[in-house]
Amino acid sequence: MSNSAPIGIFDSGLGGLSVVRAITQLMPDETLLYVADTAHCPYGLRSADYLRERAMHITAWLQEQGAKAIVVACNTATVATIATLRANFSLPIIGIEPAIRPAAANTRSGVIGVLATATTLGSAHLAALIARHTDYHEVVTSACPGWVEAVEACALDAPATAALVRNSVQPLLDAGADTLVLGCTHYPFLRAQIEAVAGPGVHILETGLPVARQLQRQLQTHHLLATANPEPGHRFLSTADPALQREFVRQYWPGVREIAQLTL
């Protein structure tokens, strides 16, 4: 495998671009091939079997394109599919998980709020993380209905989106949470709205940078880090018509060269 090969990244839609931001900041010489599975979004409403089938299909396609590593840039897909992917593919596969451990170290009130999809919140993976890292903490959660759809509609600043955020965040604050974990890669794009509700005294944790660091470690271990590459040929492909996504992608990923539709 060549160290100049691309890194394959997939998510249910635009959310994984929050991970792309961290990867390009940490490893600017890497070339990224991103698949937004928008035709099947939101993943949070899909069954585990459905998600495993999609993840296998997308990962196989990315491997066919020469990807040297795969980033599952979606918490919901990670909890449902990461074990299956690692059992079936030999290339490095990096998942993502909510920042429970940092939250436990950070909280002063002892109450941690987790914002994630219903699938992530109901997963054994998250339950294990909470059990492992929160011996004396209280964890309160919200499934954040409508958040993913708002990001996918590029309606970040809409009054209706602000109301959705307030309805999900305020109960966690009322329960005493002083640390909020963003357990979905779409949610960092709503950070301004979350901060407007939470106020300056509440810490908000996301996981794009930890994922980028883990990816970097894996590439180093396998001797796959890219060398000097001043113009990486990043590509964004969507399984739905990307017309609505183009402005969003160019705003949050200015280095992307191609934005196109993929039949997959």
N, C-alpha and C positions, 0 to 999 in steps of 0.2 A: 504494500500500500504506500502510495506516494504522500509525502507530507504536504504537497501542494493540492491534494484532493479536498473537496469541500466538506464542510460539516453539515449534516442533514438535521433539520429542526422541524418539528411539527407541533401543531396545536389545533384546537377546534376552530380557530379563526385568528383574530388579531392579537389576542392576549399574549402569545409568545413573543411578540415584539418587545415586551418589557424585558425579556431575557436576552433578546438580540442586542438591546442597548448595552447591557452589561458585558456581553461577549465581545462586542466590537470595541468597547472601551478598554477591556483587559488584553485582548488579542487582536489588534487592528490589522494584522497581516493575514488573518484567516478569511477564507471565502465561505460564505454561508448560502445554503440552499434551503429555503423555508417553504413548507407546505401548510397553508391555512385550509383546514378541512371544513370550509364554511358551509358547504352543502349539507353537512351533517351536524352543524352547530345548533344548539348548545350540547356539549357532551354530558353536562350535568343531568340531562333528562333521559340519557341513554342507559341501556342495561350493560352490565359488565361484559356479557358475551358479545354484544354488539361492538363495544369499544375494543375488545381484544381483536375482533375480526378486522376492524378499521386500522388499528395500530399495526397489525401484521402486514396488511396490504400496503400501507404507506411506507413502513420501514423497508419492506422488500423493494419497493419502487426506488426509494432513496439509495439503497445499496446498489441497485442496478445503475443508478446515475454516478456511481463511484464514490459515495460518501464514505469517509474514513471513520466517522463516529456519528452517533445519533443522540440528539437531545429531545427528550419528551417534555416539551415546554408547557405542560399542562398538569396541574395537580390531580385532576379527576382521572386523566388518562394514566398517570403514573401509578396511582393506587390500584387501578383496575388491570393494567397491562404490563407493568415493568418486569414482573417475574416471567411472564410468557415470552416477552421479547428477548430477555437475556438467555432463556433456555433454547431459543431458536436461532439466534444470530450470534456470531463470534466477535463482531466489532464492538468497540466500547459503546455502551448505552447509558446515558446519564438521565436520571429522572429528577423530579423536583418534589419537595415536601414542605409543609408549613413550618415556619420558624418557631417551633414550640420551645426548643432548648434555649435559644437566645431570649425568648420572651420570659421564660422562667428566671433567667439570670437578671433580667432588666426590670421586672415589675417591683414596685414599692408597695402597692396595696395588696399584692398576693392574688389579684384577680386578673386573668388573661382573657381577652376577647378574641375569638377566632371567627373570621369572616371567610366563608368558603361555600362551595356548592353543596347541595344535599348529599350527593354521592360521596364527596370527600369527607364530609362530616360524619357520615354513617359507616365509614370504612374501618376495617380492623387495623389498617396501617396507622391511621390517625389515632385510634384508641391506644395502640401500642406506644406511639410517640408520647402521648399525654401521660400514660402510666409510667413511662421510663423517666420523664423529665419534670414531672409536676407533683412531687410527693406531698407537698404542703400548700399547693396552690389550688385555687378554684378556677375552672375553665368554663366560660360561658360562650355560646356560639350563636351564629346567625347564618342562615342559608342564602341570604341576599337575593331574593327573587327579583328578576328583571335587570340585574347589574350587567351580566354578560351581554344580554340583548341590547342594552343601552350603548355599550362600547362598540358592539358590532354595527350598530346603526350610526356610529360616529356622533352620538348625541351627548357628548361629555358635559356640555355646559347648559343643557336644556333644564328648565325648571322641573320637569317631571323626573329627570334623573336625580336632581338634588333632593327631591322628595323621597325617592327610592332609597337613596343613601341615608338620609336622616331616619327613615323608618327602620332601617336595619342596624344602624350604629347606636342610636340613642338608647335602646334597651340594654346594650352592653355597658354603656357608660353608667346608666342608672343602677346596674348591678355592681358597680365599683371598679370596672376594668380601667386600668391606667396604661395598658399596653394592648395594642391591636395587631393581630397577625393577619396579613393578607394572604389567604390560602388559595388564591386563584390568580393566574398570571394576567387576567384581564383587569383585576382590581387596581393595580398601580396607576392605571390611566385615570382612575377616579380619585386619586390621592388628594387633589385640591379640595374636592367636595367632602371627602372624609375628614380632612383637617379642619374644614370650616365648621363641621359639627362637633368634632372631638375637642378642638381647642389646643393651645400650645403645650399643655401639661401632659398630653397623652402621646406615648411613643407608638409609631407605626412601623411595623417590620415587614419587609418583602424579601424575596429570595432570589432575585435575578443574579446578584453578585456572587453569593455562595455557589450557585449552579455554574456560573462562569469559572470560578476558581476550581471546582471539582472537574470540570471539563478540561481545564488547563493541566491539572495534575494527571489526568488520564492520558492526554496527548503526550505529555512528557514521558510518562511511563512506557508508552508504546512507540516512542521516538517518532511522533507524528506532528509535532508542532511545525507550523509553517515558518519558513524563513522570510526575509524581507520581501514584501509584496505591496508596492505602493498603491496598486489599483485592484483590489479584490473584486471579482466579478459576481457580486451578490445577486441572488434571484429570489423573487417572491412569487409563488404560484398559489392560486386559490382554486378549490374544487367547485366554486360558484363564480358567477360573473364578478370580476374584481373592480368593476367601474366605481362602485361606491367606496371601495377601500383605497383607491389610488392616492387620493389627497392625504388620507390618514397615514398610509405607508410612507409616503415621501416626507411627511412632517416628522415622523418618529424614527425613520430609517433613511436618512438622506443619501446614504451611499449605495442604495439598491439600484441596479441597472435595469432589471427586467421585472415587470409586473404583468402577469399573464394568467390565463385560465388553464387549469389542468383537468383533464377528464381522467378520473381515477376512482 
